[in-house]
Amino acid sequence: MVKTADSSIDARRLGQTERHDGLKARNELLRPGDLVTVRIQRSDPSSPSAAPRIEEYRVAFRKRMRVLDVLNEIAEHDAPDLAYRWFCGSKMCGTCAVRMNGREVLACWEAALPEMTIEPLRNLPVIRDLLVDRRPYDDRVESFEPWLERALPYRGFPEPLSHKEIKDASKAFDCISCLCCFSACPVIGLGDLTDFAGPAPLVQLAQTALDPRNDPQKVAHALARTGIFNCVSCYKCEEVCPAGIPVVSRAIEPLKAKAAALVPAMAKHPRVLRAVVAARGRVDPGALILGVQGLRALRNWRRLLRLLRRGKINPLRTLLRIGTAAAPAARRILGKGAPLR
């Protein structure tokens, strides 16, 4: 747990120390009776003439008021037709996730602020107001068949499993399917330009795909449909995860390693990158492009020309395979990796 200099702000999530916006600090911004200004995105996609709009409300602050309390107050007194979703109200079900001031949060757990703009999650169809359709997420998870199929019989009962064997899979079980990470993911925001499944479905897959008891062929079949190597490791998913799951380091990266082992064709780019660095002690963009795309790269000569003008590639160094003094150490650490073209 990281604390600020005054040891008053819980900063378990990335960025809270820098922004000084931990839970305790937020609760000290308002006093009972202060007016909270709330702007909510309202919409009804079923009505062709109703474009999304922002409606403003004011709510009297109560001690320890959460975003969900604010929404309930507005629905009770000002906008009875306001659409939003919640069940448990205690950080268990994950259904109340929204975007508050541009960041994905759980409405039941986030402290109210003096001014708030509340929007629905991104990357999901909006049913109405703050209510989103979760079917794209559910369909992706279902397509991965995230259950165990054993290739070997039970080793005993209770079944012995070491911490090392199950540590990544067990961490994924903390997921509450709130879809905050799905909304925050910039790659999902690219739409049909990528086949990336998204961080939330991958965390669900990690629960069984990283379990040593699962059939490797079944895991390979699921991983082949994830587009996992389109993940850019931006850590936006980890920043917004209310459960504190290290989504990239303990779910996506281990799944990438498993995909590289079980479905090598998926990992062409990282394997070639590894080989380039091992051979030359540095990243050679020209060798990386040729290794991944082969002679097909020459078809996009305009792009290559732009890279050349900007100094991104050096054809002479690439063709002569010029390395650095770090090459022996890189080979010792990385091994030979994939063969270079």
JOLINTA-V342983 format. One record per residue. RES is the residue in one small letter. SS is DSSP state (h for helix, s for strand, l for the rest). PSI is psi in degrees with one decimal (999 if undefined). BURIAL is # if it has 16 or more other ideal C-beta (glycine too) atoms within 10 Angstrom, else .. Layout:
RES,SS,PSI,BURIAL ; RES,SS,PSI,BURIAL
This chain:
m,l,132.6,. ; v,l,137.8,. ; k,s,153.8,. ; t,l,179.8,. ; a,l,-34.3,. ; d,l,5.8,. ; s,l,32.4,. ; s,l,-12.7,. ; i,l,120.7,# ; d,s,118.4,# ; a,l,48.8,# ; r,l,-25.5,. ; r,l,146.7,# ; l,l,135.3,. ; g,l,-16.7,. ; q,h,-33.9,# ; t,h,-45.5,# ; e,h,-35.7,. ; r,h,-6.6,. ; h,l,47.7,. ; d,l,41.5,# ; g,l,172.8,# ; l,h,-44.4,# ; k,h,-42.2,. ; a,h,-38.4,# ; r,h,-40.6,# ; n,h,-19.3,. ; e,l,-2.0,. ; l,l,-21.2,. ; l,l,152.9,# ; r,l,151.1,. ; p,l,131.0,. ; g,l,-20.2,. ; d,l,146.8,. ; l,s,130.2,. ; v,s,125.3,# ; t,s,122.4,. ; v,s,124.0,# ; r,s,122.2,. ; i,s,133.9,# ; q,s,118.4,# ; r,s,141.6,# ; s,l,157.2,# ; d,l,88.7,# ; p,l,-19.3,. ; s,l,-16.4,. ; s,l,114.6,. ; p,l,-21.2,. ; s,l,-4.3,. ; a,l,93.4,. ; a,l,155.0,. ; p,l,140.8,. ; r,s,160.8,. ; i,s,125.6,. ; e,s,139.8,. ; e,s,139.3,. ; y,s,160.2,# ; r,s,132.9,. ; v,s,137.5,# ; a,s,129.0,. ; f,l,137.3,# ; r,l,155.8,# ; k,l,134.1,. ; r,l,34.1,. ; m,l,134.4,# ; r,s,169.1,# ; v,h,-40.5,# ; l,h,-38.4,# ; d,h,-39.2,# ; v,h,-45.9,# ; l,h,-41.4,# ; n,h,-39.6,# ; e,h,-42.4,# ; i,h,-42.7,# ; a,h,-31.3,. ; e,h,-36.0,. ; h,h,-30.2,. ; d,l,-36.1,. ; a,l,79.3,. ; p,l,-15.0,. ; d,l,7.9,. ; l,l,127.3,# ; a,l,122.4,# ; y,l,170.7,# ; r,l,135.6,# ; w,l,154.8,# ; f,l,-64.5,. ; c,l,-36.7,. ; g,l,15.6,# ; s,l,35.6,. ; k,l,35.9,. ; m,l,-40.4,. ; c,l,-26.2,# ; g,l,8.2,# ; t,l,-12.0,# ; c,l,12.9,# ; a,s,135.7,# ; v,s,176.9,# ; r,s,123.5,# ; m,s,118.3,# ; n,l,41.0,. ; g,l,7.2,. ; r,s,140.7,# ; e,s,129.5,# ; v,s,163.7,# ; l,s,121.3,# ; a,l,-30.7,# ; c,l,-11.6,# ; w,l,-12.1,# ; e,l,131.0,# ; a,s,142.9,# ; a,l,146.6,# ; l,l,162.6,# ; p,l,-36.7,. ; e,s,132.2,. ; m,s,137.1,# ; t,s,118.5,# ; i,s,126.0,# ; e,s,162.5,# ; p,l,161.8,# ; l,l,150.1,# ; r,l,170.8,# ; n,l,14.4,# ; l,l,145.8,# ; p,l,138.9,. ; v,s,124.1,# ; i,s,-50.8,# ; r,s,138.5,# ; d,l,-115.1,# ; l,l,6.0,# ; l,s,120.6,# ; v,s,156.3,# ; d,l,118.2,. ; r,l,2.3,# ; r,h,-38.3,. ; p,h,-39.1,# ; y,h,-48.6,# ; d,h,-41.0,. ; d,h,-39.6,. ; r,h,-44.2,# ; v,h,-43.8,# ; e,h,-37.3,. ; s,h,-22.0,. ; f,l,-8.2,# ; e,l,63.1,. ; p,l,66.5,# ; w,l,164.0,. ; l,l,134.5,. ; e,l,117.1,. ; r,s,137.0,. ; a,l,-21.0,. ; l,l,154.9,. ; p,l,168.2,. ; y,l,140.8,. ; r,l,-6.8,. ; g,l,172.7,. ; f,l,123.4,. ; p,l,148.7,. ; e,l,127.4,. ; p,l,125.0,. ; l,l,126.4,. ; s,l,160.3,. ; h,h,-40.6,. ; k,h,-37.4,. ; e,h,-33.4,. ; i,h,2.1,. ; k,h,-41.7,. ; d,h,-42.6,# ; a,h,-40.3,# ; s,h,-34.9,# ; k,h,-35.0,# ; a,h,-21.8,# ; f,l,-9.1,. ; d,l,-9.1,. ; c,l,134.9,# ; i,l,13.1,# ; s,l,42.7,# ; c,l,-20.5,# ; l,l,16.5,# ; c,h,-44.2,# ; c,h,-34.7,# ; f,h,-38.9,# ; s,h,-37.1,# ; a,h,-15.5,# ; c,l,119.5,# ; p,l,-25.2,. ; v,l,-41.0,# ; i,h,-34.3,# ; g,h,-13.5,. ; l,h,-9.3,. ; g,h,-131.2,. ; d,h,-3.0,. ; l,h,-13.1,. ; t,l,154.7,. ; d,l,20.8,. ; f,l,129.3,# ; a,l,-27.8,# ; g,l,155.1,# ; p,h,-40.4,# ; a,h,-47.9,# ; p,h,-34.1,# ; l,h,-34.5,# ; v,h,-40.6,# ; q,h,-41.5,# ; l,h,-36.6,# ; a,h,-28.6,# ; q,h,-31.8,# ; t,h,-33.6,# ; a,h,-28.2,# ; l,l,6.0,# ; d,l,123.7,# ; p,l,-14.5,. ; r,l,-13.6,# ; n,s,147.9,# ; d,l,120.7,. ; p,h,-35.5,. ; q,h,-39.6,. ; k,h,-41.9,# ; v,h,-43.4,# ; a,h,-41.1,# ; h,h,-39.5,. ; a,h,-45.4,# ; l,h,-31.8,# ; a,l,-16.8,. ; r,l,8.5,. ; t,l,-22.2,# ; g,l,32.7,# ; i,h,-27.1,# ; f,h,2.2,# ; n,h,-7.8,. ; c,l,131.9,# ; v,l,7.7,. ; s,l,49.1,. ; c,l,-13.6,. ; y,l,13.0,. ; k,h,-35.6,# ; c,h,-42.0,# ; e,h,-34.4,# ; e,h,-35.6,# ; v,h,-4.7,# ; c,l,114.8,# ; p,l,-18.5,# ; a,l,-2.4,# ; g,l,27.8,. ; i,l,129.5,# ; p,l,77.9,# ; v,h,-44.5,# ; v,h,-54.2,# ; s,h,-27.1,. ; r,h,-3.6,# ; a,h,-60.1,# ; i,h,-45.5,# ; e,h,-44.2,# ; p,h,-35.2,# ; l,h,-36.5,# ; k,h,-43.8,# ; a,h,-40.1,. ; k,h,-38.0,# ; a,h,-39.3,# ; a,h,-33.2,# ; a,h,-38.7,. ; l,h,-30.7,# ; v,l,72.8,# ; p,h,-31.1,. ; a,h,-26.2,. ; m,h,-25.2,# ; a,h,30.2,# ; k,h,-46.5,. ; h,h,-52.1,. ; p,h,-32.4,# ; r,h,-41.0,# ; v,h,-41.0,# ; l,h,-43.8,# ; r,h,-42.5,# ; a,h,-39.5,# ; v,h,-48.5,# ; v,h,-39.3,# ; a,h,-36.1,# ; a,h,-32.4,# ; r,h,-5.8,# ; g,l,11.8,# ; r,l,169.2,. ; v,l,121.8,. ; d,l,100.7,# ; p,h,-37.1,. ; g,h,-45.0,# ; a,h,-34.7,# ; l,h,-44.0,# ; i,h,-46.4,# ; l,h,-37.7,# ; g,h,-34.9,# ; v,h,-44.8,# ; q,h,-18.0,# ; g,h,-151.6,. ; l,h,-12.5,. ; r,h,-24.7,. ; a,h,-27.9,. ; l,h,-19.7,. ; r,h,-33.6,. ; n,l,62.7,. ; w,h,-27.0,. ; r,h,-41.4,. ; r,h,-43.1,. ; l,h,-37.5,# ; l,h,-41.1,. ; r,h,-42.5,. ; l,h,-38.1,# ; l,h,-45.3,. ; r,h,-34.8,. ; r,l,3.3,. ; g,l,18.0,. ; k,l,-28.9,. ; i,l,152.7,# ; n,l,94.2,. ; p,h,-36.2,. ; l,h,-46.6,. ; r,h,-35.4,. ; t,h,-48.2,# ; l,h,-36.1,. ; l,l,-3.2,. ; r,l,46.2,. ; i,l,125.3,. ; g,l,-166.6,# ; t,l,175.0,. ; a,l,-15.3,. ; a,l,-5.5,. ; a,h,-46.0,# ; p,h,-42.1,. ; a,h,-38.7,. ; a,h,-41.0,# ; r,h,-37.6,# ; r,h,-37.8,. ; i,h,-44.0,. ; l,h,-22.7,. ; g,l,-175.7,. ; k,l,-30.2,. ; g,l,-151.2,# ; a,l,146.3,# ; p,l,143.2,. ; l,l,147.2,# ; r,l,999,.
